[in-house]
Amino acid sequence: MQLRKIGQKIRDIRRFNQILRILTKHGFGFAIQQLHLEEHIIGRGIIKTRILRRFTEPLESRAVRLRKVLEELGPTFIKFGQILSVRPDLIPLDLCNELSKLQDSVPPFSYENARKQIKDSFGRYPEELFVSFDPSPLAAASLGQVHRAQLKTGENVVVKVQRPDIRKMIETDIDILYALAQLASRYMQDVKFFNPVGIVDEFSRVITKEIDFTYEAHNIDKFRKNFKDSTTVHIPRVFWDYTKPRVITIEEIIGIRLNDYINQPHTTEEKKAVAANGANAVLQQIFVDGFFHADPHPGNIFILSDNAAAFVDFGIVGRLDEEARNAIVSLLIAASMKNINGILKALAMLGAFVEEEESVREFKHDVSDFLERYYDIPLKQVEISTILPQAVDLMTRHKLKIPPQFHILIKALATMDGVARQLDPEFNTIAHTRPFVEKLVHERHDPKRIFKDATLYSSELLDILKIIPKDAYEIVKKIKRGNLKIEFEHQGLSKFIAEMDKSSNRISFSLVISALIIGSSLIIMANRGPMVYGFPVLGILGFVFAGILGLGLAIGVLRSGRL
């Protein structure tokens, strides 16, 4: 992909200047030079010399400062950081932990703006749509804010209204992120391995869905359907007549937010019941439904009067198809039996491969050590919230490419385990998980399931057997006619060729300068031709011209940063 100037991609230059100022303020001025921004942005006047010279880093760690940068940059970058926080395969684990602290705490916007958003969506103002509508927001976040209201049919609801102009801001920020990702791919070799442009692509898809509130509404409906018969889990109802892409109206939850409930003086039995209900809800989402809440932290769960758990905020969810769930079950079974080859096979089913033979041996050795460390420990002493990050760190060190959904799943399980242990110190996630895994194992060996799989695979095999003879005949026919062509695409050679061209040009330039110096020296030694102050004019001009060319070459080399 050809690098385009950032000035051609963004609409708001002031926003980009703001990003540069915030980066510099928190000690990331060095990144501006590493990305060669002074060469590729609208004009060098944007990046002042005082900014580029500010390389003294504050005492806080880079992870903490980066979190503060993202919080100060606002909604788009906060969401970007939250997504990165569940990708330890892309960023260090300590940075993941720090980014998981990112908060959406932002000041609310005015009631007049909320009225305008509702009028633009429904053609009527809130006082015309609802019996009552509280002008003071109940809560405010990066994408919108929530107001209490009452429908004309009597139901109490909460109405989430999108921030004005948030879409335009997100589009501008994504343009900037794309440009920075391209520069990082070009100038930072360590970062290039992680495909920064691909990361921004994935983020763009996620944030585009999240700013369409009807996407969240459909998620809520799906969760509500999955738990329609549950007495321990409550999913709020969506009122579709009052829901649009920029406004969503759902049932008001009357309960205690879990992060408040934990610190209240409830009985031990009540807290144990809440821990069990919440954990079973998350485990059902993962192992039964394959559709789970991506961030079940205490702020997104309410506890009702009957100890039931009510989930809110369904903007980001995780999905696991049947094949992925089976792979996870195979992974758990192999780990319980210390079957290293079975673990490798299950990881391969999840899309995680160890490619080099030597790396496979090292990975097996590390996995064996990891299993031995926890194998004989009593279950009540095993903390999933500790084991899972260590397992992810092990896979990351061996550069296993793991699907993003798997990382989201691990974070959801670790969060669930940590919250449940706060409520019930004796809570055991593995014991609660076992019935769900056993059910999946039973379903795997169910005769109906086996017959269904056999029918499916035999049908696919028949299709392959039909296709192969025809394709083989076409290949042989092209070989006989001499028309068989094989195409290949090189990866990374274009940059190598460009660098070779640059190097050869510099060498040629150096040879020209050397020739000028030698030729001028010979002319001066010969002492022939027009003279000035006793020296040949051609010799003096040759030295001057060589000096100018040499100075230009030296400046070019120094500016490239490669001596």
Steps between C-alpha positions, in 0.01 A plus 500: 500500500649831396543742788284808457566819686295542814394839372313324218317266737371708790240774508600670818864612523439651842408156634830363378689788660318421824615137482861610450483739795354233730762244394776750570344607830519142629857438386443335161681763291749233390219316317448803275855471370492120478192523278665771283189713543696812412545354149151370431255743652341812357791728576795513729360809666256273679777326693699764681865452582420529870269197469759283329762590757284399795628147555533503880250241619301546826555265793176306439522181297425514129192280552348747748583798279353332193176433689485869595563598137208286380268631773588858411451440127138401556241240388668349192835446665342376826314233302818420306687448828221286643516270197880478522470413870372153406773437242815387688618349174541856367619700801688411822297352785579791735362741241187283461443519874547876501270560201230291668475790750384740229189681613219651295442771762430811294283804574137485380376710211213744523135402512435715191741282301325189629162644395637574154635145458160354596317746270730412209442127560123491560374832368369588846651645817531283815210676674281394205623138501502427873274569796811620686862546405767594757714781351787412739696200369522191719850424365732621224751304294719558197236415237185625669310568820200342671176667612211357702158517334151353511309373198137588437421132563636537855836321479802662664792505257848640448579682176859506374562796269808521280741791537457763227765492225658186648490325162696780332761495778538122476539512121770767532683305773488177300654684202782611730542149642524355148769751406699435819466123446641534147793704631563245777500219242753689294742625765463268801610148413405356842148638468456391139482133606167570675337650188394839643283579197310174557449594866350835397279317246366277777448796732320694228253212454437474875451873565278537190267236643505650848392848391193345338280442804274261311796257496502500881122465502522183288764365738268561795215320326724200433615482864140539615396208279786282631394565863123513451442205737757600761400602853853606600587727205307802376560673167321835448236537230557720195218733395546504124242773435732733694830373360700639208871498402568798728247429777428176685223449756508203737329387818628666817679258732404543866790353693841559652802538277737212580798721582280659772351166608846352572567764768158476666429287811308212338499152650755240396225281351369788290844585364569133421168479312583816302848365414354169381221664298734744326765236428247251363359773277842576350583129459168436325571788263840350413449123495130470411399808301837589342395864540641674805534839668851623417551694824301363799664732753310616815393826333304310233305273735209584732381280784122474539302442818485120442882480452457471124765665277396758239750583227525838323718660229502253211693714250789254471437124510701187430398213274609137494371265233450128566843411365672750732308372804600144414863611468486661845354181648776295331757744644361462853487121472856480365625732778329289768677189361835680450476406130740749340431384143128527568552857619687586179225343292228694686692827457533427129120456485475850653733637232815521716806335346864458600667486160869416553596154624749636752234739636257207532745316725554807717124561518434139607764532771351825634143361490616191692661720766184713519275196552731347761488826695122476552420132448502378863364821657152461659227660289403748771851646483495545122420857391389524138565875503868418566542191281341638182728807466801273558377261228450791261848631582644156420326491161600858426868431572488222241327736252183297460246688293178460697160623375379821671182327620713258704670790678162661569383166642803476729444853630131427563585183696776672699269794581222263605738302723635814668153644568363167628791465743434849633147385586596149612867439590439123473355525149649247256465583131625160385234320705230725351638450150510119518122437443503719188805320359354159583181593318699598190697173518174306527356684200817425303446125548125510452399257216284767335794740495735232362250411225455868414878556476548183294229612257655844467855376449396228254314760295810724494719201409272413208521860376881484513506166314284655228721806462848340504478301171371803311768733642774242437385463139509881451855520642629216278335659196670835567837329549469326163412828330776688681245742651556421866595813692612533860467836669671607820499818703809623679470638852715790613730515196375842390639666812827305464533615137430861600765485772748342257429780250560758770827335607628466143414865431697608806797288392485648150476848650803428719699381196414819312614710799821297526566544127447877531744521791767291322454687171517840674814394685669400172406831338644697793817289494535559123467876562345558155212708364345826626644601837350677805739596782746254356262203487326349192135610479376153388667333797341746747154458341538122512576509874208737569257287300623181670460668840141601427410150377673338797319727747166417335577127518599527868178687586294235320670218688460676837131573437435135416620404848721223358872574528 
